[in-house]
Amino acid sequence: MVRAFYEGFASMNRAMKLELQMAKRKAKELLASGDFFHQFVRAAKKKGLVGEEVNGLVLLVVCISRLLSRPLHVFVKGKSSAGKNFLARLVLSFMPKRAVTEVTSVSDQAWNYLNKDFRHTVIYLQESNEQAGNMEPLRLLISEGKLIRLVPEFRGKQRLTQKYVAHGPVSSHATTTKNRLQLDDENRHVSIRIDESEEQTRRILKASTKPEDGLSRTERFTWRFVHRLLEKRIGVEISFPSWFSKVADQVPADDLRSRRYYPAFLEVCRTICLIRSFQRHAGEVRRLEVDFVDYAISSLLFDRVFVESLRPGKSVNEYTRDDVKRLCEKKKTPIGAKDLALSLHISKDQAYGKLRRALAAKTVSRANKSEWGNRKLYIPAPRMRFVPDPRKLFRELELDEVVRFIHPVTGKTVVYRRKK
């Protein structure tokens, strides 16, 4: 009986070892594939992700940025019950548990006795608010890369000063119901907003009746091995090509916060480059350079994130743009004040006022020339961008004739061609 027990135990160990070997091999294949990001979306959907594909990928990139010397930090914003913590926990569940520290609340004194190595980990703070405690030390850990506390202690009758050091760098993830937090916190984080639309609620309600496949144990091991393989490239130097100066030329310079957010966008590009480096280099590497596909994927995932970080929440004029866009798509033509008034059940004078203010804010534009007696028609203006559209930028650059890559969300092949 004892012999049978040990034989069964050895058999289980062999099976586990084989399963881990298979997961490690699949992790290498996953990193080497061109559709790494779309594979993550598919895996996240198995774990219950409904919509929110872009936000999920943004959180994944922020998680992996923990491996850089200057990681990214994120606020997940939304109303109560919107699913902020569900999304955050879902993405963090793909990481090794040792790489995540979860904080629900902390006292002022608790920070004094931190003596932990947080290097290249994620600190997840649920509900960033007054009840969570003093987050000033975390802000220092983010900005300075370490937290030093000198605390008086008694040893017998002798009073001594004890030094406690918490080491970074860390990537901070926090959820909040607030639209705006303290300026110093906002400027150190990018912000993403949970989809609170009626359409998203309907998708969630429909998905709640479907059976949840979940991930197999091998799949869970595979994604954790992905992070372990990426950890082996900590410290790799990642530089930028000369053409990247053209990106900086088109970043909004009228807001001082761009001085913080553009370097953060560069860290996004470095993180994407680190992930995609396994497609180009299977072995050890010491130096990488961001290529155009790295930039394109960074722009597709993060441009709206940085726009939202600069201009949190929708302004009245942006809502007017949405109304104009909806009506233009419905009518298949530009719309006037009368169309807007009928749609919103307001007076024509009120509609004119909305359009006039939106025109001044450049969220809508005129579709016809201003002439005496003609009807003023409007169309939605192009949305503000933080970095240039990758397709347009590619046509301006003296690079390859054609670039192909797999779209991180849709999984479809994207092709950029340069003008001849």
N, C-alpha and C positions, 0 to 999 in steps of 0.2 A: 504493500500500500504506500509506504514511504517512497519506494523507488518510483512508483507510478506518479506520485505527486511531483517529484523532482524532474522526471521526464516531461511531464506536462508543463512545468514551470520553464524548463529549458526550451521547449517547443514554442511557448508564448514569447520568450525572449528573442528567439530566432525570427518569429513572425514580426515582432515589433521592429527588429533591426532591419529586416527586409523592407518593411513599410517606410521607415525613416530614410533608407537609401533611395527608395522610389520617389519619396517626397523631395529629397534633395536634387535628384536628377530632373524632376519636373520643374522645380524652382529655377534651375539653370536654363531650362528650355523656355520657361515663361519670360525671364529677363532677356533672353536672346531673341524673342519674337517681336515682330513689329507691332503686334496688337496687344501689348502688355496692358495698356490702360483700359482698353475695351474688355479684356479678360477680367480685369478687376470689377468693372461695372457688372458683368455677368455673374461673377461670384457674389457681389454685394446684393444683387437681386435675389439670389438663392437664400440669402440671410434675411430677406424682408424689405430691401430697399424698394420704394415705390417713388418714381420720379426722382428728382434731386440728384440726377446722375452727375451733373457738373459740380455741385457742391460736394458730393462724395469724392470725386477725383481731386478737388481742391484740398480737401482734408487729407487725402492720401499723400499728396505732394508735400503739404506742410509737415506731416508726420515724418516723411523721409528726409526733409530738410534738417532734422535733428542731427544728422550726420555731418553737417557743414559746421564751419567755425562760427557762422552767424545765422542761426536757424530762423525760420519764419514763425510768426505767432498769429493766432486767429481768434476772433470773436464770432460765435455762431449766434445770430440774433433772430428773435421771433417771439410771438406772443405765447402765453401759457398754452400748453397742449398742442403746439404746432409740430413738435417732434424734434426739437433741438438736441436734447440729450440722447434720444434714440439714434439719431444720425451720428453724433460724435462717438457714442459707444460702439456702434456698428463698425465704423472705420477702425477704431482702436483695437477691436477684437481680432483684427488681422495681424496685429503686432505681437512679438513675444511679450509675455506679462512683465518680465523684468525691465522692459523698456518704457513702462507707463507707471506714473504715480498719480493716483486719483485723490483729489482733495475736495471734501464737501464743506468743511469749515476748519478754521485754524485760529488759535489764540495768539495774541501778541507775544506771549512768552515762548510759545512752541517754536517760533522762528529762531529764538536764541539758542536752542539746543540742537538745531540741525547740524549734523556732522556727516553728511551723506554725499556720496559721489553721484551727482545727477547727470554727469557728462553724457551727452548724446541721447537723452531720454525726453519723453513727453510728460509735462505736468498738466493734468486735466482737472480743471476747476469747474465744478457744477455751479451754475447760477452765480455769476459775479455780481455781488451786491453787498450791502452793509452787513447782512447776517453771516456772510462767509468769513468775516474777520478782516484784519489788516493785511492788505495785499501789497503794501509798499515794499516789503522785503522781496517778494516775487518780482516786482518791477526792477529792483536792483540786480537780482539774479539774471534777469533777461538782458539788461543793458550792460552790466559789468562782467558777466560770465562767472561770477562767484559772489557768495554772500559771506562776509566776515562779521562775526559777532563776538564782542568781548564781554564776558559775564563774570561778575564778582561771585566767588564761591569760598566757603570756609572749609579748611582742612584742619580739623582739630580746633585750636584757638586762633589759627593763622588765617587771615583773609588774603586770598590770592585772586588773580584775574585769569580766567580760563578763556582760551581762544577756540571758537567753533567756526569751522569753514565748511560751507556747502559749495561744491564745485559744479560748474556748468561747462559748456553751454547747454541750454535747454530750449525746447520748443513748447510754448504755452498755448493750450487750448482752453477756451472758456465759453460758456453759454450765458446768455443774458436776455431778459425781456426788455431791456432798455434800448432805445434807439441810439442814444449817445451816452458814453461814459466819460470819465475824466480825460482831459485832452492828452495828458502824458501817456495814458493807457491806449487811447485811440491811435495815437501816432506810432506806437510800437507794434500795433497789430493791424492786420487786414481784417475786413469784415465781410461775412457772407450772411445772407438773409434767407430764412426758410420760406419756401413757397407757401403762401397762405391763401392762394386763390381758391375759388369754388371748384374749379376743374381739378385741382390737386386733391381737394377733400374728397371729391367723387371718386378719383382713382384709388385713394386709400380705402374708402368704404368698400369698393368692389373687390380690392385685393384681400380684404379681411376674411372673405369667405373661401379663398383659395388655399389649398394645402401648401404649407411652407416646406420646401425641399430641404433647406439647410445645407451646410457643407459636410462632406464626409470627413472622417478623421484624417485621411491622407491629404485632402484639400486644405484642411486647417494647418497641418504640418507644412505643406508646400508654401503657403503664404508666409508662415513664420520663418521658413528657411530663406525666402526672398529677402527679408529684412536682415537676416544673418549674413547672407552673401553681400548685400549692400554695405554692411558694417565693415567688411574687409577692405573697403575702399575709402574708409575715413582717412583724411589727410591728403588725398589726391589733389594736386593743383589743377584748378579749372580756370582757364583764361578765355578771353573773348577775341573774336576776329576784328580786323580794322573796320569792316563795314558797319559794325554795331554803333558807330558814332551817328549814323543816319537815323537810328532809333531814337537816340537822345535828342536829336534835332526836332522831333515831332512830339515829344512829351510836353504836356501843359506846363508852362513855366510861370503862369500867373498866380500859382498857389505855392506857398513855401513848403507845404507838406510834401510836394513832389520830391524835395530833397531827401526825405525819408523813404517815400514809397518807391522811387525809381531804384535805389539800391536794393530794396526788397524784391522788386521785379527781377533784378539781376540774380538774386539768390534763387528765385523760381527757375530761371533758365539754367543755373548751375545744377539744381536738383534734377531737372529733367535730363540734363546732359549726363549726370551720374547714373540715372536709371537706364538710359539708352546706351551707355557705354558698353554694356554687356552684348549689345548687338554688333559692336565693332571690335571689341577686345575680350576674348574669352579668358585670357590669363591675367597676370598682374600688370597694372599700369601705374605710372607715376604722374602723368600729365595728360589732361584732356582739354579740348577746345570746343566751346559751344558752336554748333552748326545751325544752319537755317531751320532745319526741322525742329530742333530744340526750341528755337525762338517761336516757330509757328504754333507748336503745341502749347507753349507757355502763354502765348497771346490768346489762343482759343479758349483756354481754361480760366485765365486770370484777368483779362482786360476789364470785364465787367466788375470783377472783384475790386480792382483798384479804383474804378470810376465810383463804385458805391462807397468805397472807403473815403474818397475825397468829398463826395456829396451824399451823405447817408440819408436814406429815406427818399421817397418821391416828393417832389415839389408839386404845387398846384399846376404849374406849367407843364410838367411831365405827364400829369394825368390828362391835361388837355391834349397833349401829343397823342396819348393812347386813344382818346376818343376820336380824334381826327383820323388816325390810322385805321381804326375799326370801321369808321364810316366810309373812308376811301376804298377799303377792301370790299365792303359790301356793295357800294355803288359802282365800283370800277372806274371812278372819275374823281378829280379833286372836289372838295366840298366847300360850301359857303356857310355864313353865319346862320342862315335859316335852317340848314340841315342839322347843324349842331344844336340849335334851339329846340327843334322838334324832338331830337333824340334825347336830350337831357331834361325836357319839359321846363325850359326856362324861357325868358323873354329874348327877343332878338337883340336888344341892347346889351343884355347880360352876356349873350353869346359873342357879340362883337368885342366886349371887354375882355373875355377870356382869350379870344384869338389875338387881340392886340397885345396883351401881356405875354402870351406865348411866343408871338413873333419877336418881341423885344428880347425875350430870353433865348431865342434861337432854338426853340423846341418844335416850332412849325415854320414853314416858309411859304411864300406866295407862289402859286402855280401859274399866274398870269401877270402881265405887266399892269402897272397902275395907270389907268386911263380914265378920263372924265366919263362918268356914267356907267362904266362897266361893273359887273358883279365881281367882288373880290373872292378869289378861290384859293384854298389852302391845301397843302399836303404836309405830312409829318417830315420834319427835318431829320437828317442822319443823326444817330445817337452819338453822343460824345465818346471819344476813345481816349484811353490813357497812352497806349502805344500804337504805332501805325498798323493798319490792316496787313497781315502777312502776304496776302495775295498781291496787293498793290505794291508793297515794298519789294517783293521779289522781282516784279517787272522793272523796277528802277535799278536794281543791283546788277553788277557784272559778275554773276555767278553761273552755275550750270544752266543749260537751256531748259531743263525740266527737273522738278523735284516731286517725288511721290512719297506719301506716308499714309498711315491708317488713322482716320479721325478717332480721337480718344473716346468720344461718346457714341457715335453712330456705328463705328466699325467699318465704315466705307472708305475706299481709297480716295484720297485727295490728291489732285494734280495741280501744280503751279507751273506756268510756262512764262518765260521771259519774252518781252516784245522784241522782235527782230528789227 
